[in-house]
Amino acid sequence: MTSDQSAKLDARLRRRHLEELSDRSDVDVLVVGGGVTGVGIALDAATRGLRTVLVDAHDLAFGTSRWSSKLVHGGLRYLASGRLGVAHESAVERGILMTRTAPHLIHAMTQVVPLMPSITLSHRLLVRTGFIAGDTLRAVARTPGSVLPRSRKVNAARTIELVPGVRTDGLKGGLLAFDGQLVDDARLVVTIARTAAEHGASILNHVRADEVTGSSARLTDTTTGETFTLAAKAVINATGVWAAEVDSSIKLRPSRGTHLVFDAELFGNPTGALTVPVPGSISRFIFALPQQQGRIYLGLTDEDAPGPIPDEPQAADSEIDFLLDTVNTALQVPVTRNDIRGTYSGLRPLLDSGGGETSDVSRKHAVLESPNGLITIVGGKLTTYRRMAQDAVDKAVEVRGLQASECKTHNLPLIGAPAHAASTATDGLPDSLVARYGGAARTVLDAATVAMPLEPIADGVDVTRAEIEFAITNEGAVDASDVLDRRTRIGLVAGDADRARPAVQEILDAVST
Ligand SMILES: Cc1cc2nc3c(=O)[nH]c(=O)nc-3n(C[C@H](O)[C@H](O)[C@H](O)COP(=O)(O)OP(=O)(O)OC[C@H]3O[C@@H](n4cnc5c(N)ncnc54)[C@H](O)[C@@H]3O)c2cc1C
């Protein structure tokens, strides 16, 4: 779709693509929404040879995709509730991501269920059986044990080594299982978007779509107010929890999930994810997930969230209490509200299937066609974005009679993956940079023009000045919020964002085109 196919996303190219688009009539697929689902669709469509445009009203990963638990999971929970198809699909997609398309952004995470006196023998057996079923699921999905080891039981000493903050009185050891953990969800979204651009898709953030039909949409550049109508052979609504605002024939039942952010020191700088059963449930757990920048993200709740969709959902007091009370059953020194460094909440875009708990509503995705021909995709999860994209593009090809090749994304390395043609060696580069960019880490440094590129952007923040520049010059960040809240996750802790903002603004002013 772009005249110069490159992974570069910047303000100048964005303006140029918008100008070119206003008089183009050869677009095959217009994707509305730049979360993981939308960028996955743009990548799928572009690599099948379709002329593809993606717009997001705010920014890439503005919605639910940045508020996840950042897990690439095998669907164990779905197995527990008998949803074998969803569990199998998750396990297969996890394997594809961890072995081929994005191994540089995902590592094996050790989940640790401490065997405290409060866990009954039957509960313990149930957890162990679930973990063994997870091993079987991994084997069926053909994900090697070298990528995700088998579950096992360990003694108390090893449990404490993995999670030093765990409650030790009466501790009988721990049950371990392994799943995939992303360095960051928004980083996955941006990486997929840049890979789509590399294959010719036009990726346009800060462009809102209104009056969306099966063959056109009214687009507004929210940075200038300029507006025009774009025609496309197929239009796909990938706006997640906003899908019903774009297509009124859709009915959603959003469910809110909340995480709390802590300093990892409070949990003894664990290397494993403390996994605590929710009292009264046999299949729900909360997780204290070790994350980048020395933080723990503690989640997760599942609450009905009716009413208007906020830009940034907020945690309810009851969710905070629930998470603190549950994790404190397993900690030697309890954490309190005063220890919380930040909170974040997201809304799951679940299809309304009537009554029951939101935790029981199916996570299976659905591709729907509205009476005006608009194709909408909802549900699903981050882990299965690739399969969701394939199904959505298959549907567009079928109902619009588009000329397209077969889906290729199951074997298509994202930018920075070891098998990506432009990836290079990372010897001598900071671990945090390599964790976020993989084989593209050197490109970030080579592109830097700022002074002291390897210096952190602020004291106590492990994001380098080079990464900030790259976010603006190559990842489409338009303003300080794009940089702080999505290209990096500095914004998850307000104090960090306040300290970094002046330097970020300075780099924005210096390098914006
Ligand atoms: C708390 C929580 C934790 C989760 N944890 C996990 C996990 O660990 N692993 C996992 O696999 N899944 C997880 N999920 C599920 C997963 O995060 C979501 O299913 C997924 O991110 C949804 O992505 P999406 O692209 O469909 O929607 P979104 O990310 O919400 O993207 C929709 C986009 O559409 C844009 N938009 C809206 N209206 C318009 C318009 N009119 N014009 C243009 N653009 C528009 C928005 O700006 C937004 O960027 C979690 C979900 C939640 C809520």
PDBQT file of the ligand as one rigid body, heavy atoms in Angstrom, charges set to zero:
ROOT
HETATM    1  C1  LIG A 601      -7.253  -7.258  32.330  1.00  0.00    +0.000 C 
HETATM    2  C2  LIG A 601      -7.056  -8.127  31.122  1.00  0.00    +0.000 A 
HETATM    3  C3  LIG A 601      -6.014  -9.045  31.087  1.00  0.00    +0.000 A 
HETATM    4  C4  LIG A 601      -5.812  -9.821  29.961  1.00  0.00    +0.000 A 
HETATM    5  N1  LIG A 601      -4.730 -10.654  29.938  1.00  0.00    +0.000 NA
HETATM    6  C5  LIG A 601      -4.490 -11.397  28.844  1.00  0.00    +0.000 A 
HETATM    7  C6  LIG A 601      -3.331 -12.196  28.788  1.00  0.00    +0.000 A 
HETATM    8  O1  LIG A 601      -2.507 -12.205  29.698  1.00  0.00    +0.000 OA
HETATM    9  N2  LIG A 601      -3.137 -12.939  27.674  1.00  0.00    +0.000 N 
HETATM   10  C7  LIG A 601      -4.007 -12.921  26.636  1.00  0.00    +0.000 A 
HETATM   11  O2  LIG A 601      -3.784 -13.654  25.686  1.00  0.00    +0.000 OA
HETATM   12  N3  LIG A 601      -5.093 -12.116  26.642  1.00  0.00    +0.000 NA
HETATM   13  C8  LIG A 601      -5.348 -11.337  27.713  1.00  0.00    +0.000 A 
HETATM   14  N4  LIG A 601      -6.431 -10.512  27.749  1.00  0.00    +0.000 N 
HETATM   15  C9  LIG A 601      -7.271 -10.377  26.558  1.00  0.00    +0.000 C 
HETATM   16  C10 LIG A 601      -6.650  -9.416  25.541  1.00  0.00    +0.000 C 
HETATM   17  O3  LIG A 601      -5.955  -8.371  26.190  1.00  0.00    +0.000 OA
HETATM   18  C11 LIG A 601      -7.704  -8.815  24.631  1.00  0.00    +0.000 C 
HETATM   19  O4  LIG A 601      -8.538  -9.827  24.134  1.00  0.00    +0.000 OA
HETATM   20  C12 LIG A 601      -7.084  -8.078  23.451  1.00  0.00    +0.000 C 
HETATM   21  O5  LIG A 601      -6.070  -7.192  23.873  1.00  0.00    +0.000 OA
HETATM   22  C13 LIG A 601      -8.138  -7.293  22.687  1.00  0.00    +0.000 C 
HETATM   23  O6  LIG A 601      -7.493  -6.599  21.647  1.00  0.00    +0.000 OA
HETATM   24  P1  LIG A 601      -8.289  -5.831  20.523  1.00  0.00    +0.000 P 
HETATM   25  O7  LIG A 601      -7.309  -5.415  19.502  1.00  0.00    +0.000 OA
HETATM   26  O8  LIG A 601      -9.441  -6.658  20.062  1.00  0.00    +0.000 OA
HETATM   27  O9  LIG A 601      -8.914  -4.548  21.260  1.00  0.00    +0.000 OA
HETATM   28  P2  LIG A 601      -8.172  -3.211  21.753  1.00  0.00    +0.000 P 
HETATM   29  O10 LIG A 601      -6.802  -3.471  22.191  1.00  0.00    +0.000 OA
HETATM   30  O11 LIG A 601      -9.089  -2.560  22.728  1.00  0.00    +0.000 OA
HETATM   31  O12 LIG A 601      -8.076  -2.315  20.452  1.00  0.00    +0.000 OA
HETATM   32  C14 LIG A 601      -9.168  -1.614  19.915  1.00  0.00    +0.000 C 
HETATM   33  C15 LIG A 601      -8.644  -0.340  19.292  1.00  0.00    +0.000 C 
HETATM   34  O13 LIG A 601      -9.695   0.258  18.523  1.00  0.00    +0.000 OA
HETATM   35  C16 LIG A 601      -9.512   1.654  18.557  1.00  0.00    +0.000 C 
HETATM   36  N5  LIG A 601     -10.787   2.293  18.162  1.00  0.00    +0.000 N 
HETATM   37  C17 LIG A 601     -11.951   2.291  18.845  1.00  0.00    +0.000 A 
HETATM   38  N6  LIG A 601     -12.903   2.965  18.152  1.00  0.00    +0.000 NA
HETATM   39  C18 LIG A 601     -12.318   3.399  16.999  1.00  0.00    +0.000 A 
HETATM   40  C19 LIG A 601     -12.773   4.155  15.880  1.00  0.00    +0.000 A 
HETATM   41  N7  LIG A 601     -14.037   4.610  15.780  1.00  0.00    +0.000 N 
HETATM   42  N8  LIG A 601     -11.891   4.439  14.889  1.00  0.00    +0.000 NA
HETATM   43  C20 LIG A 601     -10.615   3.986  14.949  1.00  0.00    +0.000 A 
HETATM   44  N9  LIG A 601     -10.141   3.264  16.001  1.00  0.00    +0.000 NA
HETATM   45  C21 LIG A 601     -10.970   2.975  17.007  1.00  0.00    +0.000 A 
HETATM   46  C22 LIG A 601      -9.075   1.928  19.997  1.00  0.00    +0.000 C 
HETATM   47  O14 LIG A 601      -8.371   3.169  20.106  1.00  0.00    +0.000 OA
HETATM   48  C23 LIG A 601      -8.205   0.719  20.303  1.00  0.00    +0.000 C 
HETATM   49  O15 LIG A 601      -6.818   0.986  20.138  1.00  0.00    +0.000 OA
HETATM   50  C24 LIG A 601      -6.673  -9.715  28.858  1.00  0.00    +0.000 A 
HETATM   51  C25 LIG A 601      -7.740  -8.803  28.902  1.00  0.00    +0.000 A 
HETATM   52  C26 LIG A 601      -7.922  -8.006  30.014  1.00  0.00    +0.000 A 
HETATM   53  C27 LIG A 601      -9.035  -7.015  30.048  1.00  0.00    +0.000 C 
ENDROOT
TORSDOF 0
